[in-house]
Amino acid sequence: MAKFIFVTGGVVSGLGKGITASSIALLLKAHGYKVFMQKFDPYINVDPGTMSPYQHGEVFVTADGSETDLDLGHYERFTGEEMNYTSNITLGKVLKAVIDKERRGDYLGGTVQIVPHVTDEIKHKIYEAASSTGADIVITEIGGTVGDIESEAFLEALRQVKLERAAEDTLFVHTTLVPALYGSDELKTKPTQHSVIDLRGAGIQPDIIVCRTPVLPPHEVMAKIAMFCSVPATNVIASIDVKNVYEIPLLYHQQGADDIVLAKLHLPTRSFDIGAWQRMVDTVNALQGEVHIALVGKYTHLPDAYISVTEALHHAGYHFGKRVCVDYIDAEELESAEGAASVLSNYDGIIVPGGFGQRGTEGMIAACRYAREKHKPFLGLCLGMQIAVIEFARNICGLTNASSTEFNSDTPHPVICLMEEQKGIRNMGGTLRLGNCPCDLQPGTLALKAYSSIHSQSSIANYPLSIQERHRHRYEFNNAYRTLLEQHGLRIAGINPDLNLVEIIELPDHPHYVAVQFHPEFRSRPTHPHPLFVSFVGAAINQDFGS
C-alpha cells in the first residue's frame, strides 16, 4: 500500500511548495523508493490550458498530453520521472466530474454536497495516482494557501485521508514564511504560528514545518516555532534563499528531512545515492564565463511564462561549464529590422519560444531575419518555428505577405495553416495537438547529429532516428509550400512519419539555425540537458556540443 505525503502552504503564495515537494521526492527516490507527484490547484478552470500566461505562467505539457501547472516542470526536472493526467487536478476538474456524475444519475437522486461528494472525488484522485502508478509514495501539493476559500474542500479531503489510513501512512508538510523585518533584521515566527493555527482549524496537524527564510534561523527561532506549533524541533526545516535552486534537496538532506519522513512513514532506510545530483550542483556552483541569450517573446513581463525554456538553457550551460544569462525581449520592441539589429547585436544567440495570437509576431519575424542574415545562433520553439518559416517565405522565397492563417485568414500565402483535424473544433480547452508525437530525423542534419550524441545505441548513419517530443499547437507547416521552400534552401530536418508533418527545419549554411514545432524544453533535466539546447548554446559559445 502506498504512503501519502501532503504539502500545504501558508501566509503567502510563492513560497516554493513545488520546490519543497520536488526536493523531498528527489531524496526519497535517492533512497530507492518509487515516488509519484501531483498538484491540486484550487481554481475552477478545468486546466490551465485556456488561461493567460500572465495569470498562470507557463502551461507545462506532460507526455500523455495533459496541460498542467508549471510546478509539474519542477517535479520532472527534480525527479527525472514523467508526470501524467493524474498529476494535476484542479477544483474545476473535480467539480466537473461530480456534476457529470449527478447528470448521469450516479448519486441516485441524493443531494449532492461538498462533503461527501466533492471530497470523495478529491480522495479518488489521490488514490488513483497511487494505484495507476504503483508508487511507494505519492506526494501531493495543495496550491494556494491555508485559509483560502477555494482550498477548503481539498484540506477536508486530506483530513479524511488521514482518518482512513493508518497513522504511519500519511505525513503533512507545511511551508510557511519566516520574514526578516527591515531595519532590525529580526526573524519573525508569528506568521508561521498563525498559519499552523489555520491548518489546525481544518483538522490537520503538520508533521514537518518548512520555513522559507532569507537566512538560516538561529536555534532559538526554530525552537520557538517547534514549541508553539507542536512539532519536534528536529522537524522544523529551514528553506533558505539560495542562488541555485537545485541546492535545496541537499540542504534538506543536511537537516535530516528524508530521515524524518522515512521514520514517520515507518519505511526502512535504504542505501542512499545522490551523487549525480551533487556533482551537478558542484558544477553549477563552479560555472565560469557567461553566454548571453536573447529570448524574444510575447509574455516577457512574467518570466514564469518561459520557465522551462530558461531552465533548459541553464541546463545546456552546465554541459559547457558556462553561466547562461537570459534577457527577456518584448517582441513588440523589434517591429523593424533596424530595431532588431539595435537590440540583438550584443547577444550570443537568439531564441523565439512558443505563444499564441498575432501580437508581437512582426517583431519575432524581425528577430528571425536578423539571426538568419547575421549568422547568429538561433533556436525556434513551436510558434518560433512557424515564425521562422514565415520570415523565410517572405524574404527568401519572395512570397510577399506570407503568414499564418492564425494571424491573417486572408493571407495570399498561408505557409502556416490550421491542422486538418483542428477544423470545426469550437471548444478551446484541451483540443490542441498535445503530448508526445513521433518525429523521424533526416540524414545529414544538425538535429540528427544533436540527438545522436545522446543515444549511445545510435549513430548518425543509423537513420532514421525516431524521437518522441511533446507538442502544444493548432497550426502547422503547410506542405503545399514545402517544395518551394526547400528549393530556396530551407532544409526539412524532422518529419512526423504518421501524418507527414514538418517538425524541424534548418538552414544548412548557418552556424545554428534550427526551429522545431514541438517543445523540447519540457524534457530537459539539470543532469541530462536536452540535445537541441546543448547544440544551440554550444553554437552561441562557438563550441561543439559533443565536447
VMD Tcl script that draws the C-alpha trace (Angstrom):
set ca {
  {0.00 0.00 0.00}
  {1.25 3.46 -0.89}
  {2.21 6.11 1.62}
  {0.99 9.69 1.20}
  {2.77 13.00 1.79}
  {0.76 16.22 1.60}
  {2.47 19.59 1.14}
  {0.49 22.69 2.11}
  {1.41 26.35 2.33}
  {0.57 29.31 4.49}
  {0.99 33.09 4.87}
  {1.64 33.88 1.19}
  {1.78 32.07 -2.12}
  {5.03 31.60 -3.99}
  {6.94 30.19 -1.01}
  {8.25 27.27 -3.01}
  {5.85 24.46 -2.14}
  {6.64 22.88 -5.50}
  {10.38 23.01 -4.84}
  {9.82 21.59 -1.35}
  {7.70 18.74 -2.70}
  {10.19 18.08 -5.51}
  {13.14 18.11 -3.11}
  {11.52 15.58 -0.79}
  {10.68 13.41 -3.80}
  {14.27 13.54 -5.03}
  {15.61 12.49 -1.63}
  {13.15 9.60 -1.31}
  {13.98 8.46 -4.82}
  {17.68 8.56 -3.88}
  {16.76 6.14 -1.07}
  {15.43 3.73 -3.69}
  {11.69 4.42 -3.36}
  {9.32 4.86 -6.28}
  {7.76 8.29 -5.93}
  {4.89 9.91 -7.82}
  {3.84 13.54 -7.55}
  {0.66 15.51 -8.11}
  {-0.58 19.09 -7.72}
  {-4.07 20.15 -6.62}
  {-4.95 23.65 -7.78}
  {-7.92 25.44 -6.16}
  {-9.12 27.43 -9.17}
  {-12.28 26.45 -11.03}
  {-10.71 26.30 -14.50}
  {-10.68 22.69 -15.67}
  {-6.99 23.05 -16.56}
  {-4.58 25.93 -17.22}
  {-4.72 25.39 -21.00}
  {-7.02 28.34 -21.64}
  {-5.50 30.64 -19.03}
  {-3.35 33.64 -19.90}
  {0.37 33.19 -19.19}
  {0.17 36.48 -17.31}
  {-2.38 34.84 -14.97}
  {-0.80 31.43 -14.63}
  {2.68 31.37 -16.11}
  {3.78 28.52 -18.30}
  {1.46 25.67 -19.24}
  {3.54 22.52 -18.76}
  {2.57 19.66 -21.08}
  {3.08 16.07 -19.98}
  {3.98 13.19 -22.27}
  {0.38 11.94 -22.27}
  {-0.88 15.35 -23.44}
  {-2.18 16.89 -20.21}
  {-1.99 20.68 -19.89}
  {-0.81 21.31 -16.35}
  {0.60 23.71 -13.80}
  {4.21 24.83 -14.16}
  {5.10 23.12 -10.87}
  {4.97 19.82 -12.74}
  {8.02 21.05 -14.62}
  {9.83 21.24 -11.27}
  {8.61 17.74 -10.45}
  {10.01 16.29 -13.66}
  {13.28 18.24 -13.54}
  {13.99 17.19 -9.96}
  {12.85 13.56 -10.08}
  {13.53 12.71 -13.72}
  {10.12 10.98 -13.78}
  {7.31 11.72 -16.24}
  {4.06 13.04 -14.81}
  {0.62 12.21 -16.29}
  {-3.06 13.15 -16.24}
  {-3.37 12.30 -12.53}
  {-0.59 14.76 -11.68}
  {-2.56 18.00 -11.91}
  {-6.09 18.20 -10.54}
  {-7.96 21.49 -10.40}
  {-11.08 22.26 -8.41}
  {-12.78 22.79 -11.77}
  {-11.87 19.27 -12.87}
  {-13.21 17.87 -9.59}
  {-16.47 19.82 -9.79}
  {-16.96 18.84 -13.43}
  {-16.57 15.16 -12.54}
  {-19.11 15.49 -9.73}
  {-21.62 17.33 -11.92}
  {-21.20 14.79 -14.73}
  {-21.99 12.01 -12.25}
  {-25.04 13.88 -10.99}
  {-26.31 14.35 -14.56}
  {-25.93 10.62 -15.21}
  {-27.86 9.82 -12.06}
  {-24.91 8.18 -10.30}
  {-25.99 9.65 -6.96}
  {-29.44 8.02 -7.21}
  {-31.33 11.23 -6.53}
  {-29.36 12.16 -3.44}
  {-28.48 15.74 -2.57}
  {-25.02 16.49 -3.94}
  {-22.81 18.27 -1.42}
  {-19.21 19.36 -0.86}
  {-19.00 16.63 1.81}
  {-19.05 13.80 0.90}
  {-19.31 14.06 -2.89}
  {-16.66 16.66 -3.75}
  {-14.27 15.42 -1.07}
  {-14.79 11.83 -2.22}
  {-13.83 12.85 -5.76}
  {-10.67 14.53 -4.46}
  {-9.75 11.41 -2.49}
  {-10.40 9.31 -5.58}
  {-7.84 11.39 -7.47}
  {-5.28 10.84 -4.71}
  {-5.83 7.09 -4.56}
  {-5.97 6.82 -8.36}
  {-2.47 8.30 -8.59}
  {-1.21 5.60 -6.24}
  {-2.98 2.68 -7.92}
  {-2.25 3.69 -11.52}
  {1.47 4.25 -10.97}
  {2.34 1.62 -8.38}
  {4.26 4.24 -6.43}
  {5.59 3.54 -2.96}
  {4.96 7.17 -2.01}
  {2.59 9.74 -3.52}
  {3.43 13.39 -2.82}
  {0.52 15.78 -3.25}
  {0.99 19.55 -3.26}
  {-2.01 21.75 -2.49}
  {-1.94 25.05 -4.37}
  {-2.72 28.36 -2.76}
  {-2.53 28.99 0.97}
  {-4.32 27.67 4.03}
  {-7.30 29.91 4.74}
  {-8.29 30.37 1.09}
  {-11.97 29.63 0.49}
  {-11.05 27.68 -2.63}
  {-8.77 25.30 -0.69}
  {-11.26 24.22 1.97}
  {-12.58 21.17 0.13}
  {-9.05 19.93 -0.56}
  {-7.99 20.28 3.07}
  {-11.11 18.48 4.24}
  {-10.36 15.63 1.84}
  {-6.81 15.39 3.22}
  {-8.19 15.28 6.76}
  {-10.40 12.37 5.74}
  {-7.48 10.55 4.10}
  {-5.59 10.82 7.39}
  {-8.57 9.25 9.22}
  {-8.96 6.48 6.65}
  {-5.31 5.42 6.68}
  {-3.06 4.06 9.37}
  {-1.10 6.66 11.31}
  {2.14 5.68 9.56}
  {0.61 6.06 6.07}
  {0.32 9.86 5.92}
  {2.61 12.80 6.56}
  {1.86 16.52 6.37}
  {4.48 19.10 5.41}
  {3.52 22.74 5.89}
  {5.56 25.51 4.25}
  {5.44 28.97 5.81}
  {7.16 32.33 5.73}
  {9.60 33.45 8.43}
  {10.35 37.02 7.35}
  {13.13 39.31 8.49}
  {11.87 42.80 9.29}
  {13.70 45.63 7.61}
  {15.87 47.63 9.98}
  {16.24 45.12 12.78}
  {16.69 42.06 10.52}
  {14.83 40.14 13.21}
  {13.22 36.89 12.08}
  {9.53 36.75 12.98}
  {7.73 33.49 13.77}
  {4.20 34.87 14.29}
  {3.11 34.39 10.63}
  {4.09 30.72 10.90}
  {2.23 30.31 14.19}
  {-0.98 31.77 12.76}
  {-0.65 29.71 9.60}
  {-0.44 26.50 11.64}
  {-3.45 27.63 13.69}
  {-5.41 27.93 10.43}
  {-4.25 24.48 9.36}
  {-5.31 23.01 12.69}
  {-8.67 24.68 12.20}
  {-9.06 22.47 9.15}
  {-8.33 19.44 11.34}
  {-4.72 18.91 10.25}
  {-1.63 18.96 12.45}
  {1.61 19.29 10.43}
  {4.35 16.75 10.99}
  {7.09 18.88 9.41}
  {7.27 22.66 9.07}
  {9.41 24.08 6.27}
  {10.32 27.73 6.88}
  {11.08 29.92 3.90}
  {13.54 32.44 5.26}
  {16.30 34.69 3.90}
  {18.96 33.31 6.28}
  {19.48 30.24 8.43}
  {17.44 30.90 11.61}
  {19.20 30.61 14.95}
  {18.34 27.68 17.21}
  {16.05 29.74 19.45}
  {13.85 30.74 16.48}
  {13.48 27.14 15.34}
  {12.76 26.05 18.94}
  {10.07 28.72 19.27}
  {8.35 27.53 16.10}
  {8.52 23.94 17.32}
  {7.02 24.77 20.72}
  {4.13 26.93 19.51}
  {3.33 24.66 16.55}
  {3.58 21.38 18.48}
  {6.22 19.66 16.37}
  {9.63 18.32 17.41}
  {12.43 20.84 16.95}
  {14.14 18.44 14.56}
  {11.07 18.63 12.30}
  {11.43 22.36 11.67}
  {13.36 22.65 8.40}
  {14.90 25.86 7.12}
  {14.46 26.59 3.41}
  {16.84 29.49 2.99}
  {17.14 31.68 -0.09}
  {19.78 30.32 -2.45}
  {21.01 31.36 -5.88}
  {20.95 27.79 -7.14}
  {17.55 26.21 -6.51}
  {18.99 22.75 -7.15}
  {20.83 23.04 -3.83}
  {17.58 22.82 -1.87}
  {17.37 18.99 -1.73}
  {20.92 18.86 -0.40}
  {20.10 21.46 2.27}
  {17.05 19.43 3.32}
  {19.18 16.28 3.49}
  {21.73 18.05 5.68}
  {18.89 18.83 8.10}
  {17.69 15.22 8.09}
  {14.41 15.83 6.30}
  {14.47 12.50 4.47}
  {15.23 10.55 7.66}
  {12.31 12.29 9.39}
  {9.97 11.34 6.53}
  {11.09 7.72 6.47}
  {10.76 7.38 10.24}
  {7.24 8.87 10.29}
  {6.11 6.61 7.43}
  {7.75 3.54 9.02}
  {9.85 2.96 5.92}
  {13.29 1.35 6.20}
  {16.36 3.42 5.40}
  {17.96 2.10 2.25}
  {21.28 2.81 0.59}
  {21.37 6.46 -0.37}
  {22.80 7.70 -3.65}
  {22.53 11.34 -4.65}
  {25.97 11.55 -6.23}
  {24.84 12.62 -9.71}
  {22.78 15.46 -8.24}
  {25.67 16.57 -6.01}
  {28.04 16.61 -8.99}
  {25.57 18.72 -10.95}
  {25.24 21.20 -8.07}
  {29.02 21.39 -7.77}
  {29.23 22.11 -11.50}
  {26.63 24.88 -11.24}
  {28.42 26.49 -8.32}
  {31.71 26.46 -10.25}
  {30.47 27.92 -13.55}
  {32.97 30.21 -15.25}
  {32.23 32.59 -18.08}
  {28.90 33.70 -19.47}
  {26.88 33.32 -22.63}
  {24.12 35.84 -23.29}
  {20.87 34.74 -24.93}
  {18.01 36.96 -26.08}
  {14.60 35.38 -25.57}
  {12.22 37.22 -27.91}
  {8.67 36.53 -26.78}
  {5.16 37.78 -26.13}
  {4.89 37.30 -22.36}
  {8.22 38.69 -21.24}
  {6.78 40.68 -18.33}
  {6.28 37.40 -16.48}
  {9.39 35.19 -16.64}
  {7.39 32.22 -15.31}
  {5.74 32.09 -18.73}
  {9.04 30.73 -20.08}
  {10.40 28.94 -17.03}
  {11.05 25.60 -18.78}
  {12.83 27.35 -21.67}
  {15.01 29.30 -19.25}
  {15.83 26.20 -17.22}
  {16.66 24.22 -20.38}
  {19.10 26.97 -21.40}
  {20.70 26.86 -17.96}
  {21.00 23.05 -18.18}
  {22.76 23.36 -21.51}
  {25.15 25.86 -19.96}
  {26.05 23.33 -17.27}
  {27.25 20.99 -20.05}
  {29.87 23.58 -21.03}
  {30.57 24.92 -17.55}
  {29.12 28.29 -18.57}
  {26.51 30.51 -16.97}
  {23.69 31.22 -19.43}
  {22.27 34.72 -18.94}
  {18.80 35.09 -20.45}
  {17.33 38.50 -21.23}
  {13.60 38.69 -21.99}
  {12.99 40.88 -25.04}
  {9.45 42.08 -25.75}
  {8.82 41.17 -29.38}
  {6.84 44.36 -29.93}
  {10.08 46.32 -29.43}
  {11.51 44.74 -32.58}
  {8.90 45.74 -35.13}
  {11.54 46.73 -37.68}
  {14.78 45.24 -38.92}
  {16.58 48.29 -37.54}
  {15.02 47.73 -34.13}
  {16.08 44.09 -34.13}
  {19.66 44.99 -35.00}
  {19.96 47.64 -32.31}
  {18.62 45.35 -29.59}
  {20.02 41.95 -30.59}
  {23.52 42.76 -31.81}
  {25.18 42.20 -28.44}
  {23.74 38.74 -27.81}
  {25.45 35.42 -28.47}
  {22.24 33.68 -29.51}
  {18.53 34.27 -30.12}
  {15.62 32.07 -29.12}
  {11.96 32.56 -30.10}
  {9.65 30.47 -27.88}
  {6.02 29.41 -28.16}
  {2.91 31.53 -27.91}
  {-0.49 32.22 -29.41}
  {-2.04 35.13 -31.29}
  {-0.83 37.86 -33.61}
  {0.59 40.36 -31.10}
  {4.33 40.69 -31.38}
  {4.70 38.41 -34.40}
  {6.23 41.09 -36.63}
  {8.92 41.66 -34.01}
  {9.60 37.93 -33.90}
  {9.87 37.90 -37.70}
  {12.42 40.72 -37.46}
  {14.38 38.70 -34.88}
  {14.40 35.62 -37.15}
  {15.57 37.70 -40.09}
  {18.36 39.25 -38.06}
  {19.52 35.83 -36.83}
  {19.45 34.41 -40.36}
  {21.22 37.30 -42.07}
  {23.82 37.91 -39.37}
  {24.51 34.19 -38.81}
  {23.55 34.49 -35.17}
  {22.81 31.13 -33.49}
  {19.04 30.66 -33.41}
  {16.52 28.25 -31.92}
  {12.79 28.47 -32.58}
  {10.21 26.62 -30.49}
  {6.65 25.87 -31.68}
  {5.44 29.36 -32.68}
  {9.12 30.16 -33.14}
  {9.32 27.60 -35.94}
  {6.21 28.96 -37.61}
  {7.62 32.49 -37.45}
  {10.92 31.30 -38.95}
  {9.03 29.71 -41.87}
  {7.05 32.91 -42.46}
  {10.20 35.05 -42.46}
  {11.96 32.69 -44.90}
  {8.95 32.63 -47.22}
  {8.71 36.42 -47.28}
  {12.35 37.40 -47.59}
  {13.96 34.46 -49.41}
  {11.15 32.97 -51.48}
  {9.59 36.31 -52.38}
  {6.15 35.38 -51.06}
  {5.03 38.87 -50.08}
  {2.61 38.91 -47.15}
  {3.16 35.22 -46.42}
  {1.71 34.48 -43.00}
  {-0.18 32.04 -40.81}
  {-3.94 31.76 -41.02}
  {-3.87 32.21 -37.24}
  {-2.75 35.79 -37.81}
  {-4.35 36.54 -41.17}
  {-7.09 34.30 -42.54}
  {-6.91 36.12 -45.90}
  {-3.15 35.81 -46.44}
  {-2.31 35.05 -50.08}
  {0.41 32.64 -48.95}
  {-0.66 30.59 -45.89}
  {2.69 28.88 -45.30}
  {1.37 28.04 -41.82}
  {-2.22 26.82 -41.62}
  {-4.73 25.18 -39.33}
  {-4.21 21.46 -38.88}
  {-6.83 19.40 -40.70}
  {-8.06 17.68 -37.55}
  {-8.46 21.08 -35.85}
  {-11.02 22.32 -38.34}
  {-14.50 22.51 -36.91}
  {-13.34 22.50 -33.30}
  {-15.12 25.12 -31.20}
  {-14.06 24.41 -27.61}
  {-10.64 25.87 -26.86}
  {-9.66 23.79 -23.85}
  {-7.80 20.51 -24.29}
  {-8.31 20.39 -28.04}
  {-4.86 21.23 -29.39}
  {-2.36 18.69 -30.65}
  {-0.95 17.71 -27.28}
  {1.71 15.44 -25.83}
  {4.23 13.05 -27.31}
  {4.32 12.59 -31.08}
  {6.94 10.80 -33.18}
  {9.48 12.53 -35.39}
  {11.92 10.90 -37.80}
  {15.18 12.83 -38.09}
  {16.54 13.25 -41.59}
  {20.09 12.33 -42.70}
  {22.81 14.96 -42.80}
  {21.05 17.32 -40.43}
  {22.24 19.14 -37.34}
  {19.18 17.81 -35.49}
  {20.19 14.22 -36.21}
  {23.74 14.94 -35.06}
  {22.47 16.55 -31.84}
  {20.10 13.72 -30.93}
  {22.57 11.02 -31.94}
  {25.10 12.43 -29.49}
  {22.88 11.33 -26.57}
  {21.84 7.97 -27.99}
  {24.76 5.63 -27.45}
  {22.93 2.88 -29.29}
  {22.55 5.08 -32.35}
  {24.83 6.79 -34.79}
  {24.32 9.39 -37.47}
  {24.48 6.60 -40.05}
  {21.72 4.72 -38.22}
  {18.93 6.62 -40.00}
  {16.18 7.25 -39.25}
  {16.48 8.04 -35.59}
  {12.92 8.35 -34.34}
  {12.30 10.59 -31.36}
  {9.27 11.48 -29.25}
  {8.66 15.10 -28.28}
  {5.81 16.99 -26.64}
  {3.52 19.25 -28.66}
  {1.01 22.00 -27.99}
  {-0.29 23.73 -31.11}
  {-3.16 24.03 -33.61}
  {-1.31 25.27 -36.68}
  {1.28 23.53 -38.82}
  {3.69 23.85 -41.72}
  {1.70 23.93 -44.98}
  {3.04 21.11 -47.17}
  {1.75 22.90 -50.28}
  {4.76 25.24 -49.92}
  {7.29 22.60 -48.90}
  {8.91 22.07 -52.31}
  {9.24 25.80 -52.96}
  {10.84 26.49 -49.59}
  {13.22 23.56 -49.98}
  {14.24 24.78 -53.45}
  {15.25 28.09 -51.85}
  {17.44 26.40 -49.25}
  {15.21 25.51 -46.30}
  {16.13 22.06 -45.01}
  {13.44 19.80 -43.57}
  {15.22 18.02 -40.72}
  {12.38 16.18 -38.99}
  {9.07 14.71 -40.14}
  {6.18 13.10 -38.32}
  {6.03 9.66 -40.01}
  {2.33 9.16 -39.31}
  {0.98 12.50 -40.51}
  {3.79 13.69 -42.82}
  {4.03 16.89 -40.80}
  {7.17 19.00 -40.84}
  {8.56 19.01 -37.30}
  {12.05 20.51 -37.66}
  {13.57 22.99 -40.10}
  {17.19 24.11 -40.50}
  {19.37 26.37 -42.60}
  {22.42 24.36 -43.71}
  {24.81 27.29 -44.31}
  {24.39 28.77 -40.87}
  {26.22 28.18 -37.55}
  {22.96 27.14 -35.91}
  {19.53 27.95 -37.32}
  {17.14 25.27 -36.05}
  {13.44 25.53 -35.34}
  {11.05 22.86 -34.10}
  {7.27 22.53 -33.94}
  {7.41 20.83 -30.54}
  {8.55 21.88 -27.06}
  {11.92 20.25 -26.26}
  {12.24 22.38 -23.14}
  {9.78 20.12 -21.32}
  {12.20 17.18 -21.50}
  {15.36 18.94 -20.33}
  {16.80 17.96 -16.95}
  {19.66 19.56 -14.98}
  {21.59 16.29 -15.06}
  {20.54 15.49 -18.67}
  {20.21 18.67 -20.77}
  {18.20 18.46 -23.96}
  {20.38 17.95 -27.05}
  {18.81 20.78 -29.06}
  {19.53 23.27 -26.29}
  {23.05 21.88 -25.90}
  {23.73 22.31 -29.62}
  {22.26 25.84 -29.56}
  {24.23 27.01 -26.51}
  {27.34 25.32 -27.91}
  {26.98 27.34 -31.11}
  {26.44 30.51 -29.06}
  {29.82 29.99 -27.37}
  {31.39 28.66 -30.58}
  {31.99 25.24 -29.10}
  {30.88 21.89 -30.49}
  {28.19 20.32 -28.35}
  {29.94 16.98 -28.31}
  {32.92 18.38 -26.44}
}
mol new
graphics top color blue
foreach p $ca { graphics top sphere $p radius 0.5 }
foreach p [lrange $ca 0 end-1] q [lrange $ca 1 end] { graphics top cylinder $p $q radius 0.2 }
display resetview
